[in-house]
């Protein structure tokens, strides 16, 4: 895989890069089941959430520290 133009080893989720997208409606609860089939521990982080459809029609990304 060469996500930045330089060959490197990466861990893919469901053979996808970037990882899967989760789309939902406001105030919905999301349940994500993660099964680690690797031979070592794996840390999964949520880097940011993208909010779409604001009144000013601009999308924005929320910093996780503010959620």
BAKE-809339 format. One record per residue (C-alpha): x, y, z; residue number from 1. Coordinates in nm, 2 decimals, m for minus. Layout:
! BAKE-809339
<pt <X, Y, Z>, NUM>
...
***
This chain:
! BAKE-809339
<pt <0.00, 0.00, 0.00>, 1>
<pt <0.12, 0.35, m0.08>, 2>
<pt <m0.12, 0.59, 0.08>, 3>
<pt <0.13, 0.88, 0.07>, 4>
<pt <0.31, 0.77, m0.24>, 5>
<pt <0.57, 0.58, m0.05>, 6>
<pt <0.53, 0.20, m0.01>, 7>
<pt <0.47, 0.10, 0.35>, 8>
<pt <0.30, m0.16, 0.56>, 9>
<pt <m0.04, m0.07, 0.69>, 10>
<pt <m0.32, m0.23, 0.88>, 11>
<pt <m0.65, m0.22, 0.69>, 12>
<pt <m1.00, m0.24, 0.83>, 13>
<pt <m1.21, m0.47, 0.60>, 14>
<pt <m0.93, m0.43, 0.33>, 15>
<pt <m1.02, m0.05, 0.29>, 16>
<pt <m0.80, 0.26, 0.30>, 17>
<pt <m0.91, 0.49, 0.44>, 18>
<pt <m1.13, 0.29, 0.68>, 19>
<pt <m1.50, 0.25, 0.65>, 20>
<pt <m1.73, 0.55, 0.66>, 21>
<pt <m2.02, 0.55, 0.91>, 22>
<pt <m2.31, 0.77, 0.80>, 23>
<pt <m2.60, 0.84, 1.04>, 24>
<pt <m2.87, 1.09, 1.13>, 25>
<pt <m2.85, 1.33, 1.42>, 26>
<pt <m2.93, 1.19, 1.77>, 27>
<pt <m2.89, 0.83, 1.64>, 28>
<pt <m2.70, 0.59, 1.87>, 29>
<pt <m2.42, 0.40, 1.69>, 30>
<pt <m2.29, 0.06, 1.80>, 31>
<pt <m1.96, m0.06, 1.65>, 32>
<pt <m1.85, m0.41, 1.72>, 33>
<pt <m1.47, m0.46, 1.66>, 34>
<pt <m1.31, m0.80, 1.64>, 35>
<pt <m0.93, m0.81, 1.66>, 36>
<pt <m0.81, m1.11, 1.45>, 37>
<pt <m0.45, m0.99, 1.47>, 38>
<pt <m0.18, m1.17, 1.67>, 39>
<pt <m0.12, m0.86, 1.88>, 40>
<pt <m0.33, m0.59, 2.06>, 41>
<pt <m0.47, m0.32, 1.84>, 42>
<pt <m0.59, 0.03, 1.94>, 43>
<pt <m0.87, 0.18, 1.74>, 44>
<pt <m0.93, 0.56, 1.78>, 45>
<pt <m1.20, 0.80, 1.65>, 46>
<pt <m1.01, 1.10, 1.52>, 47>
<pt <m1.29, 1.33, 1.43>, 48>
<pt <m1.65, 1.35, 1.34>, 49>
<pt <m1.78, 1.53, 1.03>, 50>
<pt <m2.11, 1.71, 1.06>, 51>
<pt <m2.30, 1.78, 0.74>, 52>
<pt <m2.59, 2.00, 0.65>, 53>
<pt <m2.54, 2.30, 0.87>, 54>
<pt <m2.76, 2.61, 0.82>, 55>
<pt <m2.48, 2.78, 0.63>, 56>
<pt <m2.44, 2.48, 0.40>, 57>
<pt <m2.08, 2.43, 0.50>, 58>
<pt <m1.95, 2.09, 0.63>, 59>
<pt <m1.72, 2.10, 0.93>, 60>
<pt <m1.51, 1.86, 1.14>, 61>
<pt <m1.54, 1.86, 1.52>, 62>
<pt <m1.23, 1.82, 1.73>, 63>
<pt <m1.28, 1.51, 1.95>, 64>
<pt <m1.17, 1.70, 2.26>, 65>
<pt <m1.47, 1.93, 2.22>, 66>
<pt <m1.74, 1.65, 2.18>, 67>
***
